[in-house]
Amino acid sequence: MRNYKTQMEAAKKGILTPEMKLVAEKEYMDAEKLRSLVASGEVCIPCNINHKSLSAEGIGGGLRTKINVNLGISGDCNNYDVEMQKVDLALALKAEAIMDLSNYGKTNVFRKKLIEKSPAMIGTVPMYDAIGYLDKDLLEISASDFLKVVRAHAEEGVDFMTIHAGINRRAVEAFMRDKRKMNIVSRGGSLLFAWMMMTGNENPFFEYYDEVLDILREYDVTISLGDALRPGCIDDSTDAGQIAELIELGDLTKRAWEKDVQVMVEGPGHMAMNEISANMKLQKRLCHNAPFYVLGPLVTDIAPGYDHITSAIGGAIAAASGADFLCYVTPAEHLRLPDLGDVKEGIIASKIAAHAADIAKGVPHAREVDDAMAKARHEVDWDEMFRLAIDPEKAKRYFESAPPSDRHTCSMCGKMCAVRTTNMILEGKKVEFCSEK
């Protein structure tokens, strides 16, 4: 029987848990070093005691950048079979985390199936589920009702929960004083803001934060401190509301650690490229080097249909500057619920951003696959190139859609391929074009 409640408690006691050993092996890191990072809060290992199918992953400084895939039904698109196909795709593409953001009806049946089958971490936003779970209108929900939903998700086996505890009265005052173009774009944040304004009460997740932590500690759920006041357009970035909430999140981080609850802190949002690096450093400073989880950031507001690209640009810069966990964005962002094709495009774009950042950060072994790809390209070994590609199926499909007459080239350059030309010269051969048939 384990003599600790959470991974953080075990780490503080000097205990190496099975999950720490697994993560250390995956990350090529000394297990004792990893344990010390978990103890300090710089790394978290989200792993609910009731998630039996989980293959634990670590999130934080010195580790590979992880990615999360959002899915779930809405009132307009409520086909759970399609959402489970997205789950299968996310697992096949090796996403480390899946968040069920369903916000319509009774979602627990789907979530239980998801947790039962998924080796990836599972996250939720209890606030999304509150209205459907409780079958009450927003104004009728009490503070204790919100806590019931948190407990229900914890009991089901959810590994991390986004809790918007930082949008308290102080943060709201800063938000109201410093006018924005887009106001609040966080779904959970907007619901809490509406509840606070309609009832006149403090944010229940802030007012009863200790009770929330007690529930999370019981099941070893990592709290992902949500950024309700994240910027929803680049003009709103790094404003008073965002920073006021971030200051609150720093204090909430310390309070969670005091109860041995693991923490992630969520971040922007929409943000111009030149602000991203400073924001990552500011978050790490104000939140005591807790793992940082970012949505994007999206670096321009004018690319609906292509926001997986705007997000990947921002995500690569963010992760190279210290962010630890990227939430994918699909081409359907701002437009509709993503379909299977959108989900794949979003995952691939996010994985590219994460991998590029890992190379920049010098994460152990991150460059090995790139070096292997360079070798395969030098040898014009197409089968090996396809095997190493982040999306082998697409790479092979593109190559074979316009096949070259000579497999030692592609149809872009043909016999004028630079690699082929140089290889032939270095092998002592002549390069002739006109005489070749």
C-alpha positions in Angstrom: 0.0 0.0 0.0 1.4 3.4 -0.9 2.3 5.6 2.0 1.8 8.9 0.1 -1.2 10.6 -1.5 0.4 12.4 -4.4 3.5 12.3 -6.6 4.6 15.6 -5.0 4.2 14.2 -1.5 6.2 11.1 -2.4 8.9 13.2 -4.0 9.2 15.4 -0.9 9.6 12.2 1.2 12.4 11.0 -1.0 10.2 8.2 -2.5 10.8 7.2 -6.1 7.3 6.2 -7.4 6.8 3.8 -10.4 5.5 6.8 -12.3 8.7 8.8 -11.6 10.9 5.8 -12.7 8.9 5.5 -16.0 9.1 9.2 -16.8 12.8 9.3 -16.0 13.3 6.4 -18.4 11.3 8.1 -21.1 13.2 11.4 -20.6 16.7 9.9 -20.4 17.0 11.6 -17.0 18.4 10.4 -13.7 15.5 9.3 -11.6 16.7 11.2 -8.5 17.0 14.4 -10.4 13.5 14.0 -11.7 12.3 13.3 -8.1 13.8 16.5 -6.9 12.1 18.4 -9.8 8.7 16.9 -8.8 9.4 17.8 -5.1 10.1 21.5 -6.0 7.0 21.7 -8.3 9.1 22.4 -11.5 7.8 19.1 -13.0 4.4 17.5 -12.5 3.4 13.9 -13.4 -0.4 14.0 -13.8 -1.7 10.6 -12.8 -5.0 10.1 -11.1 -4.9 6.9 -8.9 -8.1 5.7 -10.7 -6.6 6.0 -14.2 -5.4 2.5 -14.6 -4.5 2.5 -18.3 -2.2 5.6 -18.0 1.4 5.6 -19.3 2.7 8.4 -17.1 4.3 11.5 -18.6 6.2 14.4 -17.0 5.6 18.0 -17.8 8.1 20.7 -16.9 11.6 22.0 -17.1 14.2 19.8 -18.8 11.7 17.4 -20.3 10.3 17.0 -23.8 7.6 19.5 -24.7 4.2 17.7 -24.5 1.1 18.3 -26.5 -2.6 18.2 -25.7 -5.5 17.4 -28.0 -8.9 19.0 -27.2 -12.1 17.1 -28.2 -15.7 16.6 -26.9 -19.2 17.3 -27.9 -21.3 20.5 -28.1 -25.0 21.1 -28.4 -24.7 21.4 -32.1 -22.3 18.5 -32.7 -23.0 15.7 -30.2 -21.8 12.5 -31.8 -19.7 10.6 -29.3 -18.7 8.0 -31.9 -17.0 10.7 -33.9 -15.3 12.0 -30.8 -14.0 8.5 -30.0 -12.5 8.3 -33.5 -10.7 11.5 -32.6 -9.4 9.8 -29.5 -8.1 6.9 -31.5 -6.4 9.3 -33.9 -4.8 11.3 -31.1 -3.5 8.1 -29.5 -2.2 6.8 -32.8 -0.3 10.0 -33.3 1.2 9.8 -29.8 -0.4 12.9 -28.2 0.6 12.8 -24.6 -2.7 14.3 -23.3 -6.4 14.5 -24.3 -8.8 17.0 -22.8 -12.5 16.2 -22.9 -14.2 19.6 -23.2 -17.7 18.3 -23.7 -20.3 20.9 -22.7 -23.6 19.3 -23.5 -25.7 16.7 -21.7 -24.5 13.9 -19.5 -20.8 13.5 -20.5 -19.6 11.0 -17.8 -20.3 7.9 -19.9 -18.0 9.1 -22.7 -15.4 10.3 -20.2 -15.3 6.9 -18.3 -14.7 5.1 -21.6 -12.0 7.6 -22.5 -10.2 7.1 -19.2 -10.6 3.3 -19.4 -8.9 3.1 -22.8 -6.4 6.0 -22.9 -2.7 5.7 -22.0 -2.5 9.4 -22.5 -3.3 11.9 -19.7 -6.9 13.0 -19.5 -7.9 16.5 -18.6 -11.2 18.3 -18.1 -12.7 21.7 -17.3 -15.3 20.9 -14.6 -16.9 24.3 -15.2 -17.9 23.2 -18.7 -19.7 20.2 -17.4 -21.4 21.8 -14.5 -24.7 22.8 -16.2 -25.2 19.5 -17.9 -24.1 17.4 -14.9 -26.2 19.3 -12.4 -29.1 20.0 -14.8 -29.3 23.5 -13.4 -29.1 27.0 -14.9 -26.0 29.0 -14.2 -27.7 31.3 -11.6 -29.1 28.3 -9.7 -25.7 26.6 -9.2 -24.2 27.0 -5.8 -20.5 27.0 -4.7 -21.0 23.5 -3.3 -22.5 22.3 -6.6 -19.3 23.3 -8.4 -17.2 21.3 -5.9 -19.5 18.3 -6.6 -18.5 18.3 -10.2 -14.8 18.5 -9.4 -15.2 15.5 -7.1 -17.1 13.5 -9.7 -14.4 14.1 -12.3 -11.7 13.2 -9.8 -13.5 10.0 -8.9 -13.8 9.0 -12.6 -10.0 9.2 -13.0 -9.3 12.6 -14.6 -5.5 13.3 -14.4 -5.6 17.1 -14.5 -8.3 19.7 -14.3 -8.4 23.3 -15.5 -9.7 25.3 -12.6 -10.2 29.0 -13.2 -9.5 30.0 -9.6 -7.5 33.2 -10.5 -10.4 35.3 -11.8 -11.3 36.6 -8.4 -12.6 40.1 -7.5 -9.2 41.7 -7.6 -8.4 40.3 -11.1 -11.9 41.3 -12.3 -11.4 44.8 -11.1 -8.2 45.1 -13.2 -10.0 43.6 -16.2 -12.9 46.1 -15.9 -10.6 49.1 -15.4 -8.4 48.3 -18.4 -10.8 48.1 -21.4 -10.3 45.3 -24.0 -11.2 44.7 -27.6 -12.3 41.1 -27.0 -13.1 41.1 -23.2 -13.2 37.5 -21.9 -12.7 34.7 -24.4 -12.2 31.8 -22.0 -15.4 29.8 -21.9 -15.0 28.7 -18.3 -13.8 32.2 -17.4 -16.8 33.8 -19.0 -19.2 31.5 -17.1 -17.5 32.2 -13.8 -17.5 36.0 -14.5 -21.2 35.8 -15.3 -21.9 33.9 -12.2 -19.9 36.3 -10.0 -21.6 39.3 -11.6 -25.1 37.9 -11.3 -24.8 36.6 -7.7 -22.5 39.2 -6.3 -20.3 36.4 -4.8 -16.6 35.7 -5.0 -15.4 33.1 -7.5 -16.3 29.8 -5.7 -13.1 28.1 -6.9 -11.1 30.9 -5.2 -13.2 31.3 -2.1 -13.2 27.5 -1.5 -9.8 26.8 -2.9 -8.6 24.7 0.0 -11.6 22.4 -0.4 -10.8 22.1 -4.1 -7.3 21.2 -3.2 -8.4 18.6 -0.7 -10.4 16.8 -3.4 -7.6 16.9 -5.9 -5.1 15.6 -3.3 -7.3 12.7 -2.5 -7.0 11.3 -6.1 -3.7 12.9 -7.0 -5.2 15.2 -9.6 -2.9 17.9 -11.0 -4.5 21.4 -10.9 -4.1 23.3 -14.2 -4.7 26.9 -13.1 -6.8 28.3 -15.9 -6.2 31.7 -17.5 -9.7 33.1 -17.6 -8.4 36.5 -18.6 -6.1 35.3 -21.4 -5.9 37.6 -24.4 -8.3 36.7 -27.2 -6.7 39.1 -29.7 -3.2 40.4 -30.0 -4.3 43.9 -29.0 -5.3 42.5 -25.5 -2.1 40.7 -24.7 0.0 41.5 -21.6 -2.7 43.9 -20.3 -3.7 44.6 -16.7 -6.3 41.8 -16.6 -3.9 39.1 -17.8 -1.1 40.1 -15.5 -3.4 40.7 -12.5 -4.7 37.1 -12.9 -1.2 35.8 -13.3 -0.2 37.3 -10.0 -3.1 35.5 -8.4 -2.1 32.2 -10.0 1.4 32.5 -8.5 -0.1 32.7 -5.0 -2.5 29.8 -5.8 0.5 27.7 -7.0 2.2 28.0 -3.7 -1.0 27.2 -1.8 -1.4 24.0 -3.9 2.2 22.9 -3.3 1.7 23.4 0.4 -1.0 20.7 0.2 1.2 18.5 -2.1 -1.0 19.1 -5.1 0.8 19.2 -8.4 0.4 22.3 -10.5 0.4 23.5 -14.1 -0.2 27.2 -15.0 -2.1 28.0 -18.2 -1.1 30.9 -20.4 -2.0 33.0 -23.4 -3.9 33.2 -25.8 -3.3 35.5 -28.7 0.0 37.4 -28.7 2.4 39.1 -31.1 5.6 37.2 -31.6 7.8 39.9 -30.0 5.9 39.5 -26.7 6.0 35.8 -26.3 9.5 35.2 -24.8 9.0 37.9 -22.2 5.6 36.4 -21.2 7.2 33.0 -20.7 9.8 34.4 -18.4 7.3 36.5 -16.5 5.1 33.5 -15.9 7.9 31.4 -14.7 9.0 34.1 -12.4 5.6 34.9 -10.9 4.6 31.3 -10.7 7.8 30.0 -9.2 8.9 27.9 -12.2 5.7 25.8 -12.2 5.1 24.0 -15.5 3.6 26.3 -18.1 0.7 25.2 -20.4 -0.1 27.4 -23.4 -2.8 27.6 -25.9 -0.9 28.8 -29.0 -0.1 31.6 -28.6 -1.7 32.6 -31.9 0.5 35.2 -33.4 -2.0 36.9 -35.7 -5.8 37.3 -35.7 -6.4 37.2 -39.4 -6.0 33.5 -40.4 -9.3 31.6 -39.7 -8.9 28.2 -41.4 -5.1 28.3 -40.8 -4.9 28.9 -37.1 -3.0 25.6 -36.6 -0.2 27.5 -38.3 -0.5 30.7 -36.3 -0.6 28.5 -33.2 2.4 26.4 -34.2 4.5 29.5 -34.8 3.6 30.9 -31.4 3.9 27.5 -29.7 7.4 26.9 -31.1 8.6 30.3 -29.8 6.8 29.8 -26.4 8.3 26.3 -25.9 11.7 27.4 -26.9 11.4 30.2 -24.3 10.3 28.0 -21.5 6.7 26.7 -22.0 6.4 23.0 -21.2 3.0 21.9 -22.6 1.3 23.0 -25.8 -2.5 22.8 -26.4 -3.0 22.1 -30.0 -5.1 24.3 -32.2 -6.9 23.1 -35.4 -7.7 24.8 -38.7 -11.3 24.9 -37.4 -10.5 27.2 -34.5 -12.9 30.1 -34.3 -15.1 28.5 -36.9 -16.6 25.2 -35.8 -16.1 21.9 -34.0 -13.1 20.2 -35.7 -13.6 17.1 -37.7 -11.1 14.2 -37.9 -9.0 15.9 -40.6 -8.8 19.1 -38.6 -7.7 17.1 -35.5 -4.9 15.5 -37.5 -3.7 18.8 -38.9 -3.8 20.3 -35.4 -1.8 17.5 -33.9 0.9 17.5 -36.6 1.3 21.2 -36.4 1.6 21.1 -32.6 4.1 18.2 -32.7 6.2 20.1 -35.1 6.3 23.1 -32.8 7.1 21.0 -29.8 9.9 19.1 -31.5 11.4 22.3 -33.0 11.4 23.8 -29.5 13.0 20.7 -28.0 15.9 20.9 -30.5 16.4 24.6 -29.6 16.3 23.8 -25.9 18.8 20.9 -26.2 16.5 18.3 -24.8 18.4 15.0 -24.7 18.1 13.0 -27.9 15.7 15.4 -29.5 17.9 15.9 -32.6 18.6 12.2 -33.3 15.6 11.7 -35.6 16.6 14.9 -37.6 20.1 13.5 -38.0 18.7 10.2 -39.1 16.5 12.0 -41.6 19.5 14.0 -43.0 21.4 10.7 -43.5 18.4 9.2 -45.3 18.1 12.2 -47.6 21.8 12.1 -48.3 21.4 8.5 -49.4 18.2 9.3 -51.2 16.6 6.5 -49.2 12.9 7.2 -49.7 11.6 4.4 -47.5 13.7 5.5 -44.6 12.6 9.1 -45.1 9.0 8.0 -45.0 9.6 6.0 -41.8 11.2 8.9 -40.0 8.7 11.5 -41.1 6.3 13.0 -38.6 3.5 12.1 -41.0 4.7 9.1 -43.0 1.4 8.6 -44.9 1.3 12.2 -46.2 5.0 12.2 -47.2 4.6 9.0 -49.2 1.4 10.1 -50.8 3.0 13.4 -52.0 6.0 11.6 -53.4 4.0 9.0 -55.2 1.4 11.4 -56.6 4.1 12.7 -59.1 6.7 9.9 -59.3 10.1 10.7 -60.9 11.5 8.6 -63.7 14.5 8.0 -61.5 13.8 7.0 -57.9 17.1 8.6 -56.9 15.4 12.0 -57.3 12.0 13.5 -56.9 9.9 15.3 -59.5 10.9 18.7 -58.3 14.5 18.6 -59.7 14.6 15.3 -61.5 18.2 14.6 -62.6 19.3 18.0 -61.5 18.8 17.0 -57.9 21.5 18.7 -55.9 22.0 15.7 -53.6 22.3 13.3 -56.6 24.8 15.7 -58.4 27.0 16.1 -55.4 27.0 12.4 -54.5 28.0 11.5 -58.1 30.9 13.9 -58.1 32.2 12.7 -54.8 31.9 9.1 -56.0 34.2 10.1 -59.0 31.4 9.9 -61.6 30.6 12.4 -64.4 27.4 14.4 -64.3 25.9 14.5 -67.8 22.3 15.5 -68.6 22.1 15.9 -72.4 23.4 12.4 -73.1 21.1 10.8 -70.5 17.9 9.3 -71.8 
